[in-house]
Amino acid sequence: MSASRRRRTPAPSPTARRGRRGVPRQRPLRMHWALLTVTLLTLAAALLFQGYTQHLYDDRPDQAAAPAAADGVPPAIHTGGPVIDTAEGGPRSASPKPGTIALTFDDGPDPRWTPQILDVLHRAGVHATFFLVGTQAAAHPELVQRMVEEGHQVGVHTFTHTDLGAAPAWRRTLELREAQLTLAGAAGVTSSLLRPPYSSTADALDDPGWSAVQQAGREGYLTVLTTQDSEDWRRPGVGEIVKGATAGPGNTGQIVLMHDAGGDRSQTVAALGDVVTRLKARGFRFTTVSEAVGMPDPVHSAGAGDHWQGLALIWLMGAGGWVVTVLGWLLWAAGVVSALRAAVVLMAAARHKRLRRRGWGPPVTDPVSVIVPAYNEVAGIEPAVRSLLASDHPVEVIVVDDGSTDGTADLVESLGLPYVRVIRQENAGKPAALNTGIAAARAELLVMVDGDTVFEPDAVRMLVQPFADPSVGAVSGNAKVVNRGGLLGRWQHIEYVVGFNLDRRLFDLAQCMPTVPGAVGAFRRSALLAVGGVGEETLAEDTDLTMALCRDGWRVVYEERAKAWTEAPASLSALWRQRYRWCYGTLQAMWKHRGALGQRGQAGKLGRRGLLYLLMFQVLLPLLAPVVDVFALYGLAFLDPVRIIGIWAAFLLLQVLMGAYAFRLDKERLGPLWSLPLQQFVYRQLMYLVVIQSVFTALAGSRLRWQRMQRYGSLQRTAAPDARPEPVGVGGYRAQVHDAARNPGHGT
């Protein structure tokens, strides 16, 4: 990308600030950040809730609960009945009436086993009590509705099958409240019956369980334990289940424990008919828990508030499951696409290297005009100009001062350097400065360079060699970061080498180069004039110009041996401003040249290869990246963290391998790659936010103001020597250029 200068805008008049009728005022964009924040917070909340409901579900078998001491449990409770009330007047318990059987089913509803159990009960004319897990009820509300419609009683079995005895008080309340809301949302009822998971008979109640029973009583619940355990959770066989459910003595009333979910319940379904038949034969009457102990019906119609909250809870759980599924697919898709892109880019880089060994053809020795647009570049203009004069190729240097206020033009003139012209103009922006330089240039081959860039001695010569091919209209050089000392500098250095340069090799092979960077690029003057020069419609004039050349039928190539050193932003705020302008300008250029998608030839290659590549990897994937990061955190918290870390490590290894190969191609030391893992936690997210900001700015139709990067003079340390021996045949051209520089018609 370029380091162009935008014209300074005078302060608006009061009338302009108020806005004119029919002309919308440009306001700073703020709502999109609020929207992004709300979206991410909502997504995080949904994922947290989904993780809580699905991945904190306690699916241990009933026998897994280890009993604790029971010193605090009142003796009357230990020896009392299975239905316990601790709400008022001290703890009380009740037992089922003689000759009654209350069949109870835990852990449901289950979409496979619960309907079969309901069918058996319906054929037998028996009502039972179902203690429902909230997450299961939310997933299958139609089964809860069927239970209520067929006269069965429902109670709660917590929201995530949590061991209430081991849970803190806040979670006990949450578990019961959420379970209650799912009943209200699923069937429009509430119930005061509770069966704590991992409970059994009253004499097995321990101190933690008793604490949970007491708290539940204070919150309005009756705790229902059991007297007879069919032990169907063990899956001992149909005969053993029948024996366990019917083993009670005489006609003593029983509350029988069975399960309609929590695993394979085929044995329970097969045994249930025999259980009912045998107990009926013994004279037992089947009823619900409340009828068995002679208490009023604990199931009531839910209020409108609870009903709608319950519906919202059920919807949220369904949406959370859908979001997790979609994010999971997106994560895998992003991984596959990233891996394929890496493979394609690396293969393209290897092929590009082999092709470039063949050279471009006969050496190009034509003189070159170097155009240096400058606006307040006093910090780096001298080393930039001196490096150009030290080139081993014949050059003239045209410095176009675009209304600088820091004495940039005066400094260049004071150097008294030969073959350098200074053209002054009022501040009009970088495109205008470049067009001024193009008009003043004497050579057919032009090199455009930013005023903060230092060229290697052979950079100009290398940069123009591809023009031996008459189909080449522009050449991208190899921009290097000079201030790579700190972390931010290292990260940008890595991005230039691994990101930009590897992509340029791919674009070169695919003949769809979208950008010749403003820091180091060469052009045919005739090609530039044919497309109308440098346009002013976008903030990425280098990208706009390159795309225009491609659409005009010219080939644009990459010459990695043409190296130039440029100063990168030294702070996060400066980096933000630069990349925001780059990204927004690129979006403008993509929209401006969208017609290339339907064209043929070189223009079609740009449209269907270059533009689609930019859209996929520089717009869409960054837009999805924050969501993927949030999902990765979800995976660390609720899924298998080892697997998530393994995926991330594989992704990082891929990045490191790409980096090592790219550094080897560019003959760079591998040392800076140690900072690559850290780059994933700061730099990568900053680039994503830049894309989001740019897209929203573009969608809002706002015009981005120019934001100039502060210069720190880093290039002074890499300045080229004042003079180098001239190559053979250069002297005559130097003299011609020197005479032209004195021509007052071009400005001094």
N, C-alpha and C positions, 0 to 999 in steps of 0.2 A: 504494500500500500504506500501511498505518498505521504509526504509531510507538507501538504499544501497550505496556502494561506488564504483565508477568507477575508473579503473586504470588511473594513470596520464600518459598523452601522451607527449613524448618528443617533443621539438620544431622541426618542419620539416626542413629538409635541403633545401638549395636554389633550388636544383634540384627537390625535392618533391614539393616545393612551385610553381615552374614553371609548374609542371605537366608532366607526361610522356605520350608518344604517346599511344593512345588506352585506357588510363585510365582516365576517366572523373574526373576533379577536383571537390571537394566539395566546393561549394560557399554558403555563407549565403543566406537564403531565404529572399527576399525582395519583389519580384514581387507580391506575393500573398496578401501582405498587400495593395499594390497599387491597385490590382484587387478588393479586398474587399472594399476599400475606394471608388473606382470609382463605384462599383456596388451599394453600399448603397447611394452614392450621386445621382446616376442616378435614383434609386428607389425613393429617397426622392423627387427629381425634378419631376418625373412622377406623384407621388402622390400629390404633391403641385399643379401641373397643373390640374390634374384630380379633385382635390378638388375645385380649382378655377372655372373650367368650369361647374362642375356638382352641386356643393353645394353652390356656390355664385350666382347661377342663380336667377334672380329676377322674381319670378312668381306671384307677386301681380297683382290683376286685374287693369284694366286701371283707374278705378275710385279711386284707392287708392292714387294716387299722389295728394298731397295737393298743391294748387296754392300759390305762394308767391307774393310779390310786383312786379310791372311791371314798375317802374319809369324809368328804364334805357332802355326800349324798344322804339325805334324810332316810332313816330306816323305813319310814312309811312308803317312800317312793321305791326303795329297793324291793320291798315285798308287796307292793301294790299292783294296780292294773297297768295296762299298756298305754292308756290315754291320760296325759298329764296336763294339768292346768296350774300355772304358777302366777296367774294374773293378779288375783286379789285374795286376801284372807289366808295366806299361806298355801303351800303346795297341796294339791289334791290329785287323786288318780281315780280312774274308773276302769272297770272290766266289762267285757261283752256279756250280755245276758246268756244264761244257759240255753243250749240248743240253737245258738246262732253262730253263723260263720260269716266273717267279713273277709272276703278275698281282696288282697291289696297287691297292686303291681307297681314296681318302682322303675325309674330310669327312662321312661318313655316320654313322648310317643316315638315309635320307630316306624318308618314307612313300610317295612316288610312284615314285622312280627305283630305290631299292635292291631292292624286290621284283622289278622287271622284270629287273634285272641278275642277281639270284639265279636267276630262271627260266631265263635264257639259259645260265648256268653249269651249272645242273642238267641241262638238255637236252643240253649238250655233255659232261657227265661231267667237268667241270673244277673243281678246288678253287683258291681264291684266298685272299689275305690282305687283311683289311679293317682299316684304321687308323681308329678311331672317335673322334669328338669326344664328350666326356663329356656335354655338354648334349643332344646329339642322341640318344645312347644312352639317357639317362634319359627322354627324351620318347617313345622308341619301343623299349622293352625287348623287345617281341615279335620285332622284327627281329634283335636281337642273339641271342636264343634260336634263331631259325631258322638263322642263320649257323653257330652252334656245332653244332646238330643235324645240319646237312647237311655237316659235315666241313670247313668253312672255318676259317681261322686268324684270330684277332683280335689287334689291338694297339691301343695308345693313340695319339691324335693331339692330346693335351692336352684340357683340360676346356672351354675357350672359344676354341679355335683361336688361341692366343696365340703371337706371335713370341717364342720362348724366348730367342733371342739378345738381344733388346732388353729382356727382363723382368729384374727383380731376382731374387736367389737365392730369397727367401722365396716369390715368386709362382711360380717354376718348380716348387718343391716342392709348393705348393698345387695347381697345375694337374695335375701328374702323380698326386698322391694322390687327388684328387677324381675324375679320369678312371678311375683304377684301381677306385675304389669303385663307380662306375656299372657297370663290367663285372661286379663281384662281385654287385651287386644285381640286375642285369638277367638274367644268365645263370649266375650261380654260379661264375664263373671269374676267374682273374687272368692277366695276361700281362706278360712282361718285354720285349716288343717296343715300340719307340717310333719314330714318325716325326715329327720336329719340323715344324710348319707352316712353309711358305716355304723348305723345304730342297729340294735337287735332287741333283746328283751329288757325289761326294766331292771332285772337283777344284774345286768351287764353294764349298766350306766356308770361311767366313771366321772371324776371331778371335772375335767374339761368339757365332757358332754353335758354334765349337769349345768355348768355355767352357760352353755349355749341354750339349753332348755329354758333356763331362767330368763335370759335376755329375750328369747323368742316369746315367752309369756308376757313380758312387759310390753312387747310390741304387738300383742293381740293374737298370738298363735296358740293353738292346742297341739302339743307334741303327741304324735301317734307312733308308738313302738309296736312290737309284735309279741305274739305268744307262741307262734308256730312257724318255723322256718322250713320251707320246702327244700332249701339248699339247691334250687335249680341253677343258681349262679355257678355251681361247681360242674354242671352238666354231667351228673353221675349216671344218667340213663333214665328212661321214662319210668321204669318201675320204681326206682329209688325216689324220684320226685313225687310220685303218687304216694308212696309210703311216708315220705317226710311231711307231706301236706295233710295226711289223714291220721296221723299217729296220736292225736290228742286223746286223753282219757274220757270215757263215758260221754256225757252230753255237755261237757264244759264248753262254754263259749270261747271261740278262738278268733284271733286276727292273724290270718295266714299271709306270710310274705312270699311273693313270687315276683318275676321280672318280665317285662314286655320289651326290653331293650338292653343295651349294654353288651351286645355280643350275639352269638348264634342262639336263638331261643326256640329252635325247632323242637327240642325235647319238651320245653314248657308247653308249647302249643299241643303237642301230641298227648301230654299227660293231663291237660286241663279237663278234657271231657271225662276221663276216668275219675278224677278228683271229685268233680261235681256229682257224678253218678253214685259213687261210694258214699259220699257224705249225705246225699239225699236219702240213700237207702238206710242210713243210720238215723234218720229223722231230723237232720239239721236243716235249718232255714237259712238261706243265703240273703244277706242284706249289706247295706253300706256301714261304714264305721260309725257314723253318727246314730243310726238306728240301732246298731248293736249295743251301744252304751246308753241309749235313751236320752240323747241330747238333741236340741233343735238343729235344724239343717244349717251347717256352717257355710254353705255356698249361697251367695247372693248376687244379684245383678250389680254389675259395676257401674259406677257413676260415669257421666259423660267425660269428665276430665281424665279419669283413669283409662277409660276405653280409648280415647284418642292418643294419650301418651303411650298406651300399649301398642296401638297400631303404628305409631311413629317408631317405637323400639323395634318392632318386627320388620318394618321397612328398612330401618337403619342396618339391622343385621343382614338382611338380604342384599342391600346395596353394598355393605362392607364385603360380603363374600364375592360379589360381582367385581368390585374394585380390586380385591386381592387377585382374583383370577386374571383380570385384564392386565394388571401390573406384572403379574408373573409372566404372562406371555410377552409383554413389552420388554421385560428384562431379558428374557431369552432371545427375543428378536434383536434387541440392541446388541447383545453379545455376539450373536451369529453375524449380524451385519458388520459389526466392528472387526470381527475376525476375518470375514471375507474381504473387507476393505484393506485390512493390514496385509493380507496375502496378495491382493491385487497391486497395492502400492509397492510392496517389496519386489514383486516380480517385474513390475514396470521399471523400478529403479535399476534393477540388475540389467534389464534389456537396454535401458537408456544409456547406461554406462558403456555397454558393448558397442552400441551404435555410434556414440560420440568418439570412440577411438578411431573411427574411420575418417574423421575430419569432415569439413564442410565443402572442400573443393580448393580451387586455387586461392592463395593468400589474398586477402583484401587489404590493399595499401592506400585506398582513397583517403584523403584528409577528412577530418571529422569536426563538426561544430558542436561544442558542448554548451548547453544552455543551463544556466544556474538561476532559477527564480529565487529571490531572496527577500524576506520580510523580517526585519529585526533579527538578523543572523550574525551579529557581531561576535558572538561567543565562538562560532565555529567556521566562519566564512574563510578566514585566512588559510587554515590547514586544508580546507576543501579545495580552494583554488590552487594552492601550491602543489597539492597531490595531482591535480589534473595536468599542470604544466610539466610535471615530472614523468608523464606518460611516455612510453616508448613508441608512440604512434603520433603522427602529425595532428595537432589539434589547434583550434581557436577556442577561447573561453569567452562566453557572453554572459555576464552577470546582469540580470534584469532586476533592478532594485524596485520593489513594488511599494513605494512610499514608506520606507522604513523610517522610524523615528529614533533609532539608536545609533545612527552614523554608520550603518553597514556599507553604503556606497562610498562614503568618505574614506573608510578604512581600506577598501579594495583599491581605490585610486591612489592612496598614499603609499601603497606597496610598490608602485612603479613597475609592475611586472609586465614583461613583453607578452604579446599575443593575447592580451586580456582587454576586453571592452566592457565598459559599464554603461548601461542604459537605465536612465531614471524615468519612472512614470508615477503618476498618482496612484494611490492604493486602489486596486481594482480586483484583486484576488489572484490566486495562482494560475488558473486557466488563462486569464488575460496576460499575465506575465510570460507564460510559456508561448502563447501565440505571438507576443511581441518578439520573443527570441527566435521563433521559427521564421518570422518575416525578415529578421535581420541576419539570419545565418547565411553563409556563403556556400556551405557544403551540402551535398545531397544526403549524406549520412549524418544524422543528428543523435547526440547522446543527451538525455535529460537527467539531471542529477539534482538532488535537494541540497540546499545550502548547509546542511549539517552532516554531509557525507564525505568521506575520504576514500579516494580510489587507490587500489594497488597500481604499481607502475605499469603492469601489463593489462590492466582491466579494460581500457578502451580498446586496445588491439584485439583482445579476446572477444569483446562484446560485439565487434563489427564483423567478425569472421563469418558468421552464418549468412551474411548478405551475399556471399558467393552464390547462394541459391536464389535465383531471381523471384521465387515465389514467397520468400520471407519478407514480411513487411515490418516486423518488430522483433526485438530480442530482449528477453528478461535476463538480468544478471543475478548474481548471488550476493544478497545483502547480508552482512554480518553485524552482530551486535558488538559494539566496542566496550560499553560499560557493563560488563558481565560479572562484576565483583561480588555483589550481594546476592541474596536469595532471589530477589525480584529480577535482577539482571541475568542470573543463571537460568531462571525459568523462561525468560524471553529468548535467551540464547538457544535453549532446547527447542522452543517453539519454532524459531526461525529455521533451525537445521532439520528438525524432525517433521514439523508440520508443514511449513511453507515450502521448503525445498523438495521434500518427497512428493508433495502434491504437484509441484511444477514439473517434475520429471514425468509424472503420470499424464498431466495435461499436455505436455509436449508430445508424448507418444500418441495420445488420442486426438491431437490437433484441435484442442479446444481450450487453449490457454485463456483464462478470463482476465488476468491482470499482469501487466508489466509494471513492477513497482516503481514509484516515483523516485526512489533512492538510486536506482541503477537500471537504466533501460535505454535501448537504442531504437531508432526509427528511420525509415526512408522518408525524406521530406516530401516527396511526391505523393506518397501514400497518405501522409497527414493532411496535405492540402486537399486530396481527393475526398476525404471524409469531413472536410470543413474545419480542420484543426481541432484544438482541445475544447470540448464542450464545457458549458458552465451550468448545466442542468442538475448535476449531482455533486455531492461532496466527495465522491471517490472518482475524481477526474481521470486517474490512471486506469481504473477498471472500465469506466465509460469509454475511454479512448481505445483501449485494447479490444473491447467487444465490438466497437464500431469498425475497427480494422478487420476483425474476423468476419463480420457480416459483409464487408466489402470484398471478401475473397482472398485476403492476405493470410498467410500462415504466420503464426507467432510461436517462437521457439524459446528454449531455455539453454543458456550457456553458463554452466556452473563454474567454469574457470574464470569468469569475469567477476572478481570479488571487490566489494566496496564495504567500507565500515561506516555504520550509522549509529547515532546515539539513541538509545531506547529510553522510554520514560523511567524516571528514577523513583517514582512514588506510585502508590496504588491509585491515588486520585488522578494523577497525570495519565497513567495507563488506562484508567476508565475512560477519560475524555478521548484519548486517541482511538481506542478500540470501538468506542461508541460511534465515533465519526466514521471509522472504517466500515463497520457493520451496516450502519444506516446508509452510507453512500453505496455500498455494494447492493443493498436491497433496492435502492433507487435505480442503479444501473441494470439490475436484473429485470425490474419492471419495465424500464425504458426499452430494453432489447428483447422483451418476451416474444416478439414476432419471429425471432430466430428459431423458435420451436417448430414452426411450420415451413421453414425454408430448406433449400437444398444446398449441396456443396459445403464449403467451409462454414457458412453461416449455420447450416443445419447441424454440423458437428458441435459448434458452440452451443446451440440451443438444446439439442437432445442429449448431449454429453456433459458439457460444462455447466449449463444452467441447472440441469437436474441434479448433478453432483453437488453443486453449491446448495441447492434447496434441501437435499437430503441431509448432508453432513454439516452444513454450516447454519442451517435454520431449524429444521424439524427436530433433529436429534438433540441439539442444545435446548430446545424448548421442552423436551421430555426429560431432560437430564435431572432437574430438581426432583421430579416425581420418582425417578428411579433411585435417587439418593435416599429419599424418604423411605422407599420400600426396602432398601438395603439396611437401613437402621431398624426397620420393622423385622427384617429377617434375623438380625443380630439379637434382637430382644425376644422374639417369639418362635422363630424357626430354629433350624440347626445352625448355631453360630460357626461351627467348624466348616460346614458346607459353604456358608456365605463368605467366610474369610478365605476359603479355598478358591471360590470363584473370583473374588477380588484379587487374590494373589496371582491367579492365572492371567487376569486382565493386566495387572501390573507387570508381570513377566513379559507379556506380549509387548507392552509399551517399552520396556527396557531393551528387548531384543531389537525392536524397530529403531530405538534411539541409537543403540550401538552400531547398527548397520548404517544408519544415516550419518552418524559421526565419522564412521570409517570412510564413507563416500566423500565427505567434505574434508577429510584429513584433519579432523578435530580431535583433541584429547578427550578421552572418555570420562575424565574426572568430574565434570559438572553433572553427570547423570546420577550421582548419589542423591541429588536433591529431587529427582523425579517422583519418588513416593510422596514427598511433602507437597509437590505441585498439585497432586490430586485432591488435597484438602483445602486449598486456598485459591490458587490460580485458576483451576478448572471451574470452580463455582463462580468466580468473578466473570469469566468469559461467558458463562451461561446467562448470568444476569445482564450482561451487555446485550446479548442477543434478544432477550426478553424486552429490555428497554427499547431497543431499536425497532422491533416488530410492532410494539404498541405505538411508538412514535409514528411509524409508517401508516399503521391502520387509522390513527387519529388524524392523519393528513397534516401533521405539524411540520414546520420547517425547522430543522436543527441549526442552531447558530454555530458559527465557527468557534472551536475551542483550541487555542494554540498551546503546544507543549513548551514548557520552559526548558531552555538550554542551559547546560552546566559546564560546557567547555571540555567535555571528556575527549573530544577529538584532538585537542591540542597535544595530547600525549602520543598520538599516532601520526602526527603530521609528517608528510614526506619531505625529503631534503629539498633545498631551494632549487637545485638544478641537477639534471642528469644529462649524460651525453646524448645528443640528438642522433636518431637513426639516419642512415644514409638517405639523401633525397628530401629530408624534411626542411632544410634551411630555406629553400625557395618559397615553399608554402608559408613558412613562418613569416617571411618578409611580407608576403601578400596579405596575410591576416593582420600583420602589424599595421600596414598602411590602412587597411579597412577600419581598424580600431580608431584611427585618427580622423575618420570621416565624420564631420559634425552632423551629418544627416542622420546618423544612428545614435546620436546622443553621447555625452561623456559624463 
